[in-house]
Amino acid sequence: MSQLDIPQQIFSELERIYAAMDAEYDRVASRIGLSCSACLDNCCRSYFRHHTYVEWAYLWHGLQQMGSSRLEVFRERAGSYMETLRSRLTENKPSRIMCPLNEDGWCAIYSHRMVICRLHGVPNQVRMPDGRVRNFPGCHLCQDLTRSMDRIPCLDRTPLYTELAALERRFLGERAKSLPKVDMTLAQMILEGPPKLE
Ligand code: SF4
């Protein structure tokens, strides 16, 4: 496995953005009265895809702090995840498969989890570069709670994504021009190892 050699300021900046996301999520969730402890589902079964090298690198920063036997278990689970995913997608079936990093309902890399793991659940919106605004109603529990609300609190992802995109540009620099776009499941990120940036 290749080692990551990434300036600490990059990860510190990502941690600051992640903390801002967590605070925004908590603010909106508390206004709605949304708590994951009341949920019988688990959003770690959602079909999430991830799009930045900086998050991929930070995920591996977390994984590399684990022992090799634990990592091996995650690799095996990631392999099974991708096998099941491919067959479900081929058969046009819903792809609700448990994330390979979820252990007994809990995230094994909670402090290093991805953006979408942090923001999923509450009503949110994002302004696209072309000016269109996309709205998401939140998870099923959140939709039940907000159904009778006149003014539904909403998390605006736009400034948070803008900061993340700026950090991604800073992280990649000139390499951004030659590297392929990231559009991967977390299982693929585990199987591929840390991102190859050269
Ligand atoms: S990374 Fe953690 S929080 Fe995100 S889907 Fe996997 S187990 Fe859940």
py3Dmol code that shows the C-alpha trace and the ligand (Angstrom):
import py3Dmol

protein = """\
ATOM      1  CA  MET A   1       0.000   0.000   0.000  1.00  0.00           C
ATOM      2  CA  SER A   2       1.429   3.403  -0.882  1.00  0.00           C
ATOM      3  CA  GLN A   3       1.758   5.914   1.934  1.00  0.00           C
ATOM      4  CA  LEU A   4       0.109   9.301   1.804  1.00  0.00           C
ATOM      5  CA  ASP A   5       2.410  12.280   1.872  1.00  0.00           C
ATOM      6  CA  ILE A   6       0.000  15.158   2.144  1.00  0.00           C
ATOM      7  CA  PRO A   7       0.594  18.531   3.830  1.00  0.00           C
ATOM      8  CA  GLN A   8      -1.106  18.685   7.238  1.00  0.00           C
ATOM      9  CA  GLN A   9      -2.677  22.083   6.357  1.00  0.00           C
ATOM     10  CA  ILE A  10      -4.769  20.373   3.690  1.00  0.00           C
ATOM     11  CA  PHE A  11      -6.240  17.918   6.166  1.00  0.00           C
ATOM     12  CA  SER A  12      -6.646  20.636   8.838  1.00  0.00           C
ATOM     13  CA  GLU A  13      -8.620  22.707   6.355  1.00  0.00           C
ATOM     14  CA  LEU A  14     -10.777  19.699   5.452  1.00  0.00           C
ATOM     15  CA  GLU A  15     -11.407  19.046   9.151  1.00  0.00           C
ATOM     16  CA  ARG A  16     -12.522  22.684   9.527  1.00  0.00           C
ATOM     17  CA  ILE A  17     -14.967  22.305   6.599  1.00  0.00           C
ATOM     18  CA  TYR A  18     -16.231  18.997   7.997  1.00  0.00           C
ATOM     19  CA  ALA A  19     -16.788  20.653  11.415  1.00  0.00           C
ATOM     20  CA  ALA A  20     -18.795  23.431   9.721  1.00  0.00           C
ATOM     21  CA  MET A  21     -20.904  20.773   7.960  1.00  0.00           C
ATOM     22  CA  ASP A  22     -21.511  18.905  11.222  1.00  0.00           C
ATOM     23  CA  ALA A  23     -22.538  22.156  12.957  1.00  0.00           C
ATOM     24  CA  GLU A  24     -24.949  23.064  10.125  1.00  0.00           C
ATOM     25  CA  TYR A  25     -26.422  19.565  10.196  1.00  0.00           C
ATOM     26  CA  ASP A  26     -26.919  19.718  13.995  1.00  0.00           C
ATOM     27  CA  ARG A  27     -28.503  23.171  13.754  1.00  0.00           C
ATOM     28  CA  VAL A  28     -31.084  22.057  11.153  1.00  0.00           C
ATOM     29  CA  ALA A  29     -31.710  18.626  12.712  1.00  0.00           C
ATOM     30  CA  SER A  30     -32.351  20.127  16.162  1.00  0.00           C
ATOM     31  CA  ARG A  31     -34.865  22.632  14.747  1.00  0.00           C
ATOM     32  CA  ILE A  32     -36.723  19.700  13.176  1.00  0.00           C
ATOM     33  CA  GLY A  33     -36.312  17.401  16.181  1.00  0.00           C
ATOM     34  CA  LEU A  34     -34.583  14.801  13.996  1.00  0.00           C
ATOM     35  CA  SER A  35     -32.494  12.179  15.734  1.00  0.00           C
ATOM     36  CA  CYS A  36     -30.924   9.080  14.147  1.00  0.00           C
ATOM     37  CA  SER A  37     -31.554   7.138  17.373  1.00  0.00           C
ATOM     38  CA  ALA A  38     -35.280   7.098  16.513  1.00  0.00           C
ATOM     39  CA  CYS A  39     -34.621   5.562  13.073  1.00  0.00           C
ATOM     40  CA  LEU A  40     -35.136   1.881  12.283  1.00  0.00           C
ATOM     41  CA  ASP A  41     -33.333   2.196   8.946  1.00  0.00           C
ATOM     42  CA  ASN A  42     -29.616   2.930   8.410  1.00  0.00           C
ATOM     43  CA  CYS A  43     -28.557   5.501   5.827  1.00  0.00           C
ATOM     44  CA  CYS A  44     -25.189   3.697   5.503  1.00  0.00           C
ATOM     45  CA  ARG A  45     -27.162   1.454   3.085  1.00  0.00           C
ATOM     46  CA  SER A  46     -27.688   4.415   0.742  1.00  0.00           C
ATOM     47  CA  TYR A  47     -26.031   4.375  -2.666  1.00  0.00           C
ATOM     48  CA  PHE A  48     -23.534   7.182  -2.106  1.00  0.00           C
ATOM     49  CA  ARG A  49     -20.883   8.209  -4.621  1.00  0.00           C
ATOM     50  CA  HIS A  50     -17.968  10.499  -3.794  1.00  0.00           C
ATOM     51  CA  HIS A  51     -16.270  13.105  -5.933  1.00  0.00           C
ATOM     52  CA  THR A  52     -13.092  14.576  -4.477  1.00  0.00           C
ATOM     53  CA  TYR A  53      -9.483  13.430  -4.218  1.00  0.00           C
ATOM     54  CA  VAL A  54      -9.053  15.291  -0.945  1.00  0.00           C
ATOM     55  CA  GLU A  55     -11.799  13.244   0.763  1.00  0.00           C
ATOM     56  CA  TRP A  56     -10.432  10.047  -0.747  1.00  0.00           C
ATOM     57  CA  ALA A  57      -6.983  10.876   0.653  1.00  0.00           C
ATOM     58  CA  TYR A  58      -8.438  11.758   4.065  1.00  0.00           C
ATOM     59  CA  LEU A  59     -10.416   8.516   4.134  1.00  0.00           C
ATOM     60  CA  TRP A  60      -7.124   6.663   3.678  1.00  0.00           C
ATOM     61  CA  HIS A  61      -5.491   8.831   6.332  1.00  0.00           C
ATOM     62  CA  GLY A  62      -8.082   7.283   8.676  1.00  0.00           C
ATOM     63  CA  LEU A  63      -7.786   3.758   7.295  1.00  0.00           C
ATOM     64  CA  GLN A  64      -4.014   3.774   7.637  1.00  0.00           C
ATOM     65  CA  GLN A  65      -4.384   4.296  11.383  1.00  0.00           C
ATOM     66  CA  MET A  66      -6.008   0.864  11.623  1.00  0.00           C
ATOM     67  CA  GLY A  67      -4.244  -2.441  11.966  1.00  0.00           C
ATOM     68  CA  SER A  68      -3.563  -4.471   8.808  1.00  0.00           C
ATOM     69  CA  SER A  69      -5.927  -7.314   9.809  1.00  0.00           C
ATOM     70  CA  ARG A  70      -8.820  -4.863  10.244  1.00  0.00           C
ATOM     71  CA  LEU A  71      -7.972  -3.254   6.909  1.00  0.00           C
ATOM     72  CA  GLU A  72      -8.035  -6.669   5.288  1.00  0.00           C
ATOM     73  CA  VAL A  73     -11.563  -7.225   6.601  1.00  0.00           C
ATOM     74  CA  PHE A  74     -12.661  -3.903   5.093  1.00  0.00           C
ATOM     75  CA  ARG A  75     -11.069  -4.833   1.742  1.00  0.00           C
ATOM     76  CA  GLU A  76     -12.949  -8.126   1.704  1.00  0.00           C
ATOM     77  CA  ARG A  77     -16.210  -6.388   2.547  1.00  0.00           C
ATOM     78  CA  ALA A  78     -15.538  -3.763  -0.136  1.00  0.00           C
ATOM     79  CA  GLY A  79     -15.014  -6.550  -2.681  1.00  0.00           C
ATOM     80  CA  SER A  80     -18.336  -8.211  -1.752  1.00  0.00           C
ATOM     81  CA  TYR A  81     -20.033  -4.813  -1.803  1.00  0.00           C
ATOM     82  CA  MET A  82     -18.900  -4.149  -5.390  1.00  0.00           C
ATOM     83  CA  GLU A  83     -19.880  -7.648  -6.509  1.00  0.00           C
ATOM     84  CA  THR A  84     -23.399  -7.238  -5.102  1.00  0.00           C
ATOM     85  CA  LEU A  85     -23.674  -3.697  -6.437  1.00  0.00           C
ATOM     86  CA  ARG A  86     -22.747  -4.752  -9.991  1.00  0.00           C
ATOM     87  CA  SER A  87     -25.265  -7.573 -10.036  1.00  0.00           C
ATOM     88  CA  ARG A  88     -28.034  -5.345  -8.609  1.00  0.00           C
ATOM     89  CA  LEU A  89     -27.332  -2.587 -11.112  1.00  0.00           C
ATOM     90  CA  THR A  90     -27.342  -5.121 -13.959  1.00  0.00           C
ATOM     91  CA  GLU A  91     -30.706  -6.446 -12.792  1.00  0.00           C
ATOM     92  CA  ASN A  92     -32.016  -2.903 -12.268  1.00  0.00           C
ATOM     93  CA  LYS A  93     -32.657  -3.625  -8.607  1.00  0.00           C
ATOM     94  CA  PRO A  94     -32.354  -1.029  -5.814  1.00  0.00           C
ATOM     95  CA  SER A  95     -28.797  -0.898  -4.544  1.00  0.00           C
ATOM     96  CA  ARG A  96     -29.301  -0.680  -0.792  1.00  0.00           C
ATOM     97  CA  ILE A  97     -26.171  -2.457   0.406  1.00  0.00           C
ATOM     98  CA  MET A  98     -24.506  -1.813   3.749  1.00  0.00           C
ATOM     99  CA  CYS A  99     -21.315   0.287   3.501  1.00  0.00           C
ATOM    100  CA  PRO A 100     -18.232  -1.897   4.050  1.00  0.00           C
ATOM    101  CA  LEU A 101     -17.107   0.422   6.854  1.00  0.00           C
ATOM    102  CA  ASN A 102     -20.259   0.012   8.900  1.00  0.00           C
ATOM    103  CA  GLU A 103     -19.695  -2.296  11.863  1.00  0.00           C
ATOM    104  CA  ASP A 104     -22.757  -3.342  13.868  1.00  0.00           C
ATOM    105  CA  GLY A 105     -24.559  -0.168  12.865  1.00  0.00           C
ATOM    106  CA  TRP A 106     -21.642   2.176  13.593  1.00  0.00           C
ATOM    107  CA  CYS A 107     -19.174   3.894  11.265  1.00  0.00           C
ATOM    108  CA  ALA A 108     -15.651   2.514  11.748  1.00  0.00           C
ATOM    109  CA  ILE A 109     -14.086   5.763  10.510  1.00  0.00           C
ATOM    110  CA  TYR A 110     -16.585   8.244  11.951  1.00  0.00           C
ATOM    111  CA  SER A 111     -14.147  11.172  12.215  1.00  0.00           C
ATOM    112  CA  HIS A 112     -13.027  10.561   8.611  1.00  0.00           C
ATOM    113  CA  ARG A 113     -16.450   9.913   7.057  1.00  0.00           C
ATOM    114  CA  MET A 114     -17.363  11.550   3.784  1.00  0.00           C
ATOM    115  CA  VAL A 115     -19.308  14.734   3.055  1.00  0.00           C
ATOM    116  CA  ILE A 116     -22.506  12.990   2.044  1.00  0.00           C
ATOM    117  CA  CYS A 117     -22.432  10.870   5.219  1.00  0.00           C
ATOM    118  CA  ARG A 118     -22.418  14.162   7.157  1.00  0.00           C
ATOM    119  CA  LEU A 119     -25.157  15.993   5.250  1.00  0.00           C
ATOM    120  CA  HIS A 120     -27.627  13.251   4.355  1.00  0.00           C
ATOM    121  CA  GLY A 121     -30.849  13.266   6.353  1.00  0.00           C
ATOM    122  CA  VAL A 122     -31.965  16.879   6.750  1.00  0.00           C
ATOM    123  CA  PRO A 123     -33.740  18.962   4.060  1.00  0.00           C
ATOM    124  CA  ASN A 124     -31.067  20.627   1.989  1.00  0.00           C
ATOM    125  CA  GLN A 125     -30.459  22.531  -1.174  1.00  0.00           C
ATOM    126  CA  VAL A 126     -27.567  23.246  -3.497  1.00  0.00           C
ATOM    127  CA  ARG A 127     -27.128  25.910  -6.165  1.00  0.00           C
ATOM    128  CA  MET A 128     -25.509  24.413  -9.254  1.00  0.00           C
ATOM    129  CA  PRO A 129     -22.824  26.313 -11.244  1.00  0.00           C
ATOM    130  CA  ASP A 130     -25.469  27.032 -13.930  1.00  0.00           C
ATOM    131  CA  GLY A 131     -27.680  28.743 -11.315  1.00  0.00           C
ATOM    132  CA  ARG A 132     -30.282  25.986 -10.947  1.00  0.00           C
ATOM    133  CA  VAL A 133     -31.193  25.115  -7.358  1.00  0.00           C
ATOM    134  CA  ARG A 134     -31.690  21.464  -6.460  1.00  0.00           C
ATOM    135  CA  ASN A 135     -33.751  20.661  -3.352  1.00  0.00           C
ATOM    136  CA  PHE A 136     -33.704  17.460  -1.316  1.00  0.00           C
ATOM    137  CA  PRO A 137     -36.441  16.742   1.258  1.00  0.00           C
ATOM    138  CA  GLY A 138     -34.263  14.780   3.710  1.00  0.00           C
ATOM    139  CA  CYS A 139     -34.613  11.153   4.825  1.00  0.00           C
ATOM    140  CA  HIS A 140     -37.960   9.400   5.322  1.00  0.00           C
ATOM    141  CA  LEU A 141     -37.955  10.145   9.073  1.00  0.00           C
ATOM    142  CA  CYS A 142     -37.219  13.796   8.404  1.00  0.00           C
ATOM    143  CA  GLN A 143     -40.043  13.957   5.842  1.00  0.00           C
ATOM    144  CA  ASP A 144     -42.471  12.562   8.436  1.00  0.00           C
ATOM    145  CA  LEU A 145     -41.371  15.208  10.936  1.00  0.00           C
ATOM    146  CA  THR A 146     -41.554  18.139   8.510  1.00  0.00           C
ATOM    147  CA  ARG A 147     -44.834  17.200   6.782  1.00  0.00           C
ATOM    148  CA  SER A 148     -46.931  19.506   8.963  1.00  0.00           C
ATOM    149  CA  MET A 149     -44.370  22.332   9.276  1.00  0.00           C
ATOM    150  CA  ASP A 150     -45.143  25.700   7.633  1.00  0.00           C
ATOM    151  CA  ARG A 151     -41.512  26.734   7.349  1.00  0.00           C
ATOM    152  CA  ILE A 152     -39.166  23.790   6.931  1.00  0.00           C
ATOM    153  CA  PRO A 153     -35.562  24.451   8.033  1.00  0.00           C
ATOM    154  CA  CYS A 154     -33.092  23.783   5.240  1.00  0.00           C
ATOM    155  CA  LEU A 155     -29.339  23.231   5.080  1.00  0.00           C
ATOM    156  CA  ASP A 156     -27.693  25.132   2.226  1.00  0.00           C
ATOM    157  CA  ARG A 157     -24.880  22.955   0.914  1.00  0.00           C
ATOM    158  CA  THR A 158     -23.701  25.628  -1.555  1.00  0.00           C
ATOM    159  CA  PRO A 159     -21.165  27.557   0.606  1.00  0.00           C
ATOM    160  CA  LEU A 160     -19.853  24.299   2.081  1.00  0.00           C
ATOM    161  CA  TYR A 161     -19.389  22.713  -1.362  1.00  0.00           C
ATOM    162  CA  THR A 162     -17.746  25.931  -2.592  1.00  0.00           C
ATOM    163  CA  GLU A 163     -15.177  25.695   0.203  1.00  0.00           C
ATOM    164  CA  LEU A 164     -14.599  22.008  -0.485  1.00  0.00           C
ATOM    165  CA  ALA A 165     -14.119  22.680  -4.208  1.00  0.00           C
ATOM    166  CA  ALA A 166     -11.593  25.430  -3.408  1.00  0.00           C
ATOM    167  CA  LEU A 167      -9.684  23.049  -1.141  1.00  0.00           C
ATOM    168  CA  GLU A 168      -9.734  20.343  -3.838  1.00  0.00           C
ATOM    169  CA  ARG A 169      -8.217  22.851  -6.318  1.00  0.00           C
ATOM    170  CA  ARG A 170      -5.554  23.825  -3.775  1.00  0.00           C
ATOM    171  CA  PHE A 171      -4.808  20.164  -3.045  1.00  0.00           C
ATOM    172  CA  LEU A 172      -4.465  19.107  -6.681  1.00  0.00           C
ATOM    173  CA  GLY A 173      -2.923  22.266  -8.163  1.00  0.00           C
ATOM    174  CA  GLU A 174      -1.757  21.672 -11.749  1.00  0.00           C
ATOM    175  CA  ARG A 175      -2.508  17.945 -11.380  1.00  0.00           C
ATOM    176  CA  ALA A 176      -6.227  18.740 -11.652  1.00  0.00           C
ATOM    177  CA  LYS A 177      -5.771  19.161 -15.428  1.00  0.00           C
ATOM    178  CA  SER A 178      -4.544  15.618 -16.017  1.00  0.00           C
ATOM    179  CA  LEU A 179      -6.248  13.536 -13.328  1.00  0.00           C
ATOM    180  CA  PRO A 180      -9.562  11.810 -14.137  1.00  0.00           C
ATOM    181  CA  LYS A 181     -12.709  13.024 -12.379  1.00  0.00           C
ATOM    182  CA  VAL A 182     -13.599  11.131  -9.189  1.00  0.00           C
ATOM    183  CA  ASP A 183     -16.985   9.399  -9.205  1.00  0.00           C
ATOM    184  CA  MET A 184     -16.629   6.383  -6.929  1.00  0.00           C
ATOM    185  CA  THR A 185     -18.291   4.411  -4.202  1.00  0.00           C
ATOM    186  CA  LEU A 186     -16.466   4.212  -0.919  1.00  0.00           C
ATOM    187  CA  ALA A 187     -15.894   0.498  -1.607  1.00  0.00           C
ATOM    188  CA  GLN A 188     -13.986   1.406  -4.787  1.00  0.00           C
ATOM    189  CA  MET A 189     -11.881   3.879  -2.803  1.00  0.00           C
ATOM    190  CA  ILE A 190     -10.968   1.114  -0.367  1.00  0.00           C
ATOM    191  CA  LEU A 191     -10.135  -1.365  -3.126  1.00  0.00           C
ATOM    192  CA  GLU A 192      -8.035   1.115  -5.124  1.00  0.00           C
ATOM    193  CA  GLY A 193      -5.967   2.196  -2.107  1.00  0.00           C
ATOM    194  CA  PRO A 194      -4.897   5.809  -1.520  1.00  0.00           C
ATOM    195  CA  PRO A 195      -5.353   8.078  -4.565  1.00  0.00           C
ATOM    196  CA  LYS A 196      -2.450   8.113  -7.017  1.00  0.00           C
ATOM    197  CA  LEU A 197      -1.823  11.768  -7.653  1.00  0.00           C
ATOM    198  CA  GLU A 198       1.205  11.644  -9.927  1.00  0.00           C
TER     199      GLU A 198
END
"""
ligand_1 = """\
8
SF4
S -18.401 5.924 5.694
Fe -19.317 5.584 7.702
S -21.058 7.019 7.819
Fe -20.459 6.852 5.649
S -21.779 5.262 4.806
Fe -19.861 4.239 5.475
S -20.250 3.561 7.583
Fe -21.860 5.052 7.045
"""
view = py3Dmol.view(width=600, height=400)
view.addModel(protein, "pdb")
view.setStyle({"model": 0}, {"cartoon": {"style": "trace"}})
view.addModel(ligand_1, "xyz")
view.setStyle({"model": 1}, {"stick": {}})
view.zoomTo()
view.show()
